[in-house]
């Protein structure tokens, strides 16, 4: 199970339901996090100051959301940094 929280919207941990799989790997930068599930799906949360979340239209996400990726690619590893 994945738990998420932040200083404003969710000061206490909130359980996040994944569509499929469990979190296999994660990476965090200063203001964002990426999650890789056992099904090869990528989720992101945090600030999107420079496109870190893989979402052009969103400013930030308090709860991890799926990142839209080409279906022909399977993600094997993720990393995040400042």
C-alpha positions, -999 to 999 in steps of 0.1 A, spaced: 0 0 0 12 35 -8 7 63 17 10 100 8 9 133 27 19 169 24 19 200 45 -13 216 32 -39 192 17 -30 160 36 -11 167 68 -19 132 80 -10 101 58 -37 91 33 -38 56 16 -35 58 -21 -51 30 -41 -32 18 -72 -50 5 -102 -27 -25 -105 3 -38 -87 24 -25 -58 51 0 -56 84 -16 -66 106 14 -67 105 51 -59 126 82 -64 123 116 -48 136 150 -57 133 182 -35 96 188 -43 84 157 -62 83 119 -61 81 92 -88 68 56 -81 72 25 -103 47 -3 -98 52 -40 -102 31 -37 -134 56 -12 -149 33 18 -144 47 52 -133 30 75 -108 41 110 -98 33 136 -71 46 169 -58 54 202 -74 56 204 -112 78 235 -115 97 222 -145 77 193 -158 90 168 -132 57 150 -130 54 142 -167 22 164 -169 23 196 -189 -11 208 -177 -9 203 -140 8 226 -115 11 201 -86 -4 168 -74 -8 160 -37 -18 124 -44 2 103 -69 -14 101 -103 -5 78 -133 20 93 -159 9 87 -194 36 68 -213 37 52 -247 22 17 -244 51 1 -264 76 10 -237 80 -8 -204 97 11 -176 123 -9 -158 138 18 -134 131 53 -123 151 80 -107 145 116 -95 167 144 -83 168 181 -77 
